[in-house]
Amino acid sequence: MSKIVFFCIPAHGHTNPTLGVVEELVKREHEVWYYSYSPFREKIEARGAKFIACDDYDTEQKLDAKSATRLGKDLAFSTHVLVETTLALDDMVMQQMQELKPDCIVADSMAVWGKAVALKLDIPFVSSTTTFAFNQYSAKIMKQDMGQLFGMIFSMSKINKDIKRLRDKGYPVKSVLDIIQNDNDTHTVVYTSPEFQPCSETFSDKYSFVGPSVRPAVNEIAKTYDKLIYISMGTVVNDSLEFFKSCIAAFSNTEYQVIMSVGDIIEIKDLGDIPDNISVQKFVDQISVLNKADVFLSHCGMNSVNESLYYKVPLVMYPQTREQEGVAARVEQVGAGILLKKPSSDSIRETVEQVMNTPSYRENAAAISEGFRKCPGAKGAADKIERLCNT
């Protein structure tokens, strides 16, 4: 039996892929501690891990909704929040790891405090990467316009000041790339397939592409029309009232069944009259809907894309952050979806119909699904962690 510690940032998209790994390790009679945040306690404890709350130390948890939406769009701001959180957690994490003496630390690629304490205490370490692995080659898919590039240049002085704060505290960080780029010398679990990961051949043999953690559908969704369109902007950047109104206008009283998940920021009553062929809910069982859907209009979060492609559902993509733009670019490259160029009702309907009526999009989604299903999954990730525990 080994002692294994997980660290994660407060995000569903970064937490959910690790839960199957935690469950697998617990089944193998390992002790698992999971450092996370109160909204995730129930799902973490349900997998058998010992939950450790980090809420009192975390800067991100104290942001208002408007500021939270900046995290995926403003590199300087997100770096500052990450540094503040890392420094706040430093003393607590160091002390507890010295007392616990874990056999392995598994940390989200953005939870730099996990990697730092592993290096300081010479504890075997695994990076958990829930988006695409990022290096100079895969970065080419992260297409940025000139405005974004100029914004990054002008923000570098702020970023460098925060990076210096980490170095002054003993963190081995030279630049912001040490935070966002994957290291070829670090054991890494990536929750996608070699076929979907851009430039997977450029990463070292320390990388394990284990595929996405996708649970089976547990609820039966009634498909009442020949074609089912699913629409969701995720759980974070979903303050999209006008966009959802355009979606309703696009498909109102058509021959399509539409299921739309709008999150908890907007009020459903503010959407106005909703026709019978459209179902609007705050949250839905996404897996069960994708099990029946013909197309997914998505913000292009990595988890949502993985789930969509796993169930062979092509995408219409409306990304809201740089990370989501990178995921969308990869989906386009493999021919499993297209970008929504304008959020008007006419453009939404035309783009969705183009994907539904072009067989190649579903065929290419099915090809990615086949690659996902060949991956070792949570068992493969657990195997890698076990091997490091025994070194």
N, C-alpha and C positions, 0 to 999 in steps of 0.2 A: 504494500500500500504506500502511495506517495502523497505528499502534500502539494497541491497545485493551486496557484493564485491567478485569478483573472482580474484585469483592470479594463474598464471601458468608459467611453464618454457618454453623456446623457442623450442618446439618440437611438430610436427604435431600429433604424437601418443598420446601426453598428452592433447592437445588442442581439437582435433576433438570430442572425446566422450562427452565433456562438452557442446558443442554447442547446442545440442537438449535441454539440461536442461535450458540453458540460454533463448532459444526461448520460452520454456514453461513458465518460470517465467515472461517473458515480456508479454506473452499473458494473464497472470493472473494480469497484471497491476502493477507489481513490478518494481522498478527502479534497473537496474543492471549496475554496473561498472566493467570493466574487465581490469586488469593490465596484459599487455602482450607486444609483440614486433611487430615492423612494418610489417614483412612478414605476420602476422596474422590479421592485422587491418581489411582488407576488409571482411573476413569471420565472424569476431566477430561482426562488425557493421551491417552486413547483418542480424544477428539474433536479432538486436534491443538493444544491449548493448552499453554503453558509453565506448569507448576504451581509455585507459591511457597507453602511451608509457613508457617502462622501458629500452629502448635501451641504453641510455647514462650511465646507471648504471651497465649493465650486462657484466660480464667477458666472458661468452660463446660466445657472439656475436662477440667478437674481435679475436677469434681463427681462425687460418688458417685451411684449409680442413684437413690437416694431423693431426693437434692437436685435431680437433673436433672428429676424429674417435677414439681417445684414451678414450673419455668419457665413453663409454660403456664397456671398457676393463681394465682400470686402476683405481682401487678404490681410491688410494691416490690422483691421478690427478683429478678425478671427484669430490672428497670431497673438494679439494683445490678450484676448480672453484666454487663450490656451496657456500663455505664459503665466498670467495671473493665477490660473487654476493650478498649474504645475507647482509654482512656488508656495501656494497656500497648502498644498497637500504634502509638500516635501518632508517636513519634520515628522508628521504622523505616519506616513508610509514607511520612512526609513526605520523608525522605532519599531513598528509592528512587524516588518519583515525580518529585522534582527532577532525579534523574539520568536517568531513563527518558524523561521528557517525553512522556507519552502524548497521543494526539490525542483520546481520549475515555475517560472512566471510567464503568463500569456497576457499580452497587452495589445489593445487596439492600436493600430498604427498611428492614431492621433493622440493616444494617451501616453505621451512621452515620459511621464513620471514612472510608468511601469518599466520601460526599457532602462531608464536612468538608474533606478534602484537596483535592477538586475546587474547592470555593469558595475556599480559601486560595490556591491556585495558578492560579485562573482557567482551569480545564480544563473543556471541555464535559462535561456529566454527564447520565446516564440512570438513573433509579430503576427497579429491577427488583422488581415487586410480584407475589408468587406466591400471595397470598391475594386477597380482594376489596380494591379500593382503598377507603380509609377517609377519610370526611369527615363533617361534621355531619349530612348526610342519610343516607348509607349506614350510619352508626353506629346508626340506629334498629333495624336488624336484630339488633344485639348485645344481645339481651335479657338483663338481669341481675336476679337476685332481690335482696331487701332485704339479705340477708347479704353478698352480693358488694359492693353499694353502700356499706354501712357499712365493710366491710373496706378498700375503696379510700379512703374518707374518712380513716380512721384511719392509713393508710399514707402519706398525702400528705406529711407532714413528712419522712419518710425519703427519699421520691422527690425532693422538692425539694432536699435536701442533695446528692444525687447529681447532679442537674441543674446545681447551682451549681458542682460540680467540673468539669463539662464547660465551662461558661462561663468559669471561671477559666483554662482552658487555651486559650481562644480559639475555642471551638466556638459557632456561632450558634444556640444552643438556649435558648428562653425557658421552655418547660414540657415535660412528658412528651408532650404532644400533638405537639410538633415531631418526636418520634421515631416515634410510632405513626400519626400522621395524614399522609395524602398532601397534598402542596403543589400547588396549581393552577398555580403558576409554574414547576414543575419538569417537564422532559420525563420521561415515565413509560411503561414497558411493563407492561401488566397481562395475565397469562396466563389470561384468561377472555374470554367474549363480551360484547358490549354487552347482550344479552338476559338473561344470567345475573347480570351485575354489578348489584347494587342501585343504583338512582338514577344510572345511567351518564350520563344527560343533564346531571347537575350538575357534571361534570368538564370541564375546559377542553380545547381542541383540541390541547394538548400531550400528551394521553393517547392511547395506542394500545392498544386491546383486541385482542390478537393471537390469543386462543384458547389452550387448553391444549396443551402439548407431549405428545402421546400417540403412542407408537410402535405399529406394527402387532404383532399376535400372532406370535410366532416358534415356539412349541411347540404341539403338538396335544394338547388335554386331552380325554380320553374321557368323553363324557356317557353314563353307564350307566343313568340313570333319566330319566323324563319331565321332572322338575323338578330343577334344580341350585341349591342354596343355597350362597353363598360367605360366609364369616365371617372377619373380620380386624379387629384393634384397632390396626393400624399397627406402627411400629417404635420408638416412643418410650414412650408411656404404655401399656404392654401387660403389666403385672404383674397379670394378670386371671384367676388360676387358678379362682376360684369362678365367675366369669362363664362361662368356657369349659366348666366342668363342667355348668352349667345349660344351655348350648347342646347338649351331648351328651345330657343327659336329655330335652331338648325334642324332639329328632329321632331318638332311638335307635330302630332297627328300624322306621322309617316308610317310606313310599313315596317319600321324597326322597333324592337324593344330596347329601351335604354335604361340602364341602372347607373345612377350617379351618386358617388360618395363625396360629400362636401366638407367633411371635417367639423370641428366645433367652434370655428371663429365666426363664420357667418350664420345668420338665422334663415332657416328654410322659408319662413313666411315672406322674407324680403325678395325671394325669387319670383313672386307673383303667381299667376295661375299655372298649374302644372298639368299637362294633358295626361290622359289615361295610359298612353304607351310609355311614359317616362316615370320611373320610380326614383325619388330623391331621398337619401338617408344621410344622417351624420356619419355613420360608419357602416360598412358591410363586411361580410366574410369574403375577403378578396379572393382567396384561393377557390372557394366554392363558385364564385362568379366566373373566374377565369376558366374553370373547368367546363363552362358552357359558352363562353364568349367567342365572338367572331373577330373582334378587333378591340384594342385597348387604347383609349386616348389618355395619355399619361404624362406626368411631369418628368418622368424618366429617372426617378431614383433607382439606384442599383438593385435594391430588393424587389421593387415592383417589376423592373425589366426582367430580372431572373425568373420571377414567378410567371410572368407572361410567356416568356419563351419556353419555360419548362412545360407549360401546358399548350405549346404550339400556337400561341395567339400573337399575330403580328401587331405592330404598334403604330399609332400616330403620336408624335412626340412634341410636347410643348415644354421644354426645360426652363427652369427658373434660376438655376445657379450654374457656375462654371463646371462643377463636378457633373451635374446632370447633362450639360452640353457635351461633355466628353463621352458620357455613356451613350447619348443620342447619336453622336458621330459614329461610334462603333456599330450601333444597330444599323445605321444606314450603310456602313461599309459591308456588312454581311448580308444586306438586302432583306432584312426582316422588318423594316418599317421606314417611314418617312417623316420629316419635320413638318409641323404645321407652320406655315409662313406668316399667316395673319389670323388673329383670334376672332375674326368676323364670323357670323353665322353661315354665310355662303361658303367661306373658305373651309370652315370646320366640316360642313357636310360634304363638300367636294373631295376633301382629302381623305376623310373616313371612307367614302364610297370608292375612291381609287384603290385603297388598300384592300377593302373587302372584295372588290371585283377583279383583282389581279392575283391569280393563284400563286405566283412566285413568292409573294411575301409570306404566305402561310407555309409554303414548301421550305423556304429558308429558315423560318422560325422552327419548323420541325427538325431541320438538320442540326440546329443549335441544341434543341431539346435532346436529341439523341446523344450528343456529346456530353451534356450535363448528366444524363442517366448512366453514362459509363464511368463517371468519376467516383472515387472511393467515398465521398461524403464525410459525414461526421465520424465514421469509423476510421477513415484514413487520417483525419486530423488528430483523433485520439491516439492512433498508432504513433504518429510523429512526436506528440507530446510525451508519450510513454518512453519512447527511445531516448529522449533528452533527459528524462528523469533518471534513467539508468546509466547515464554517462559519468 
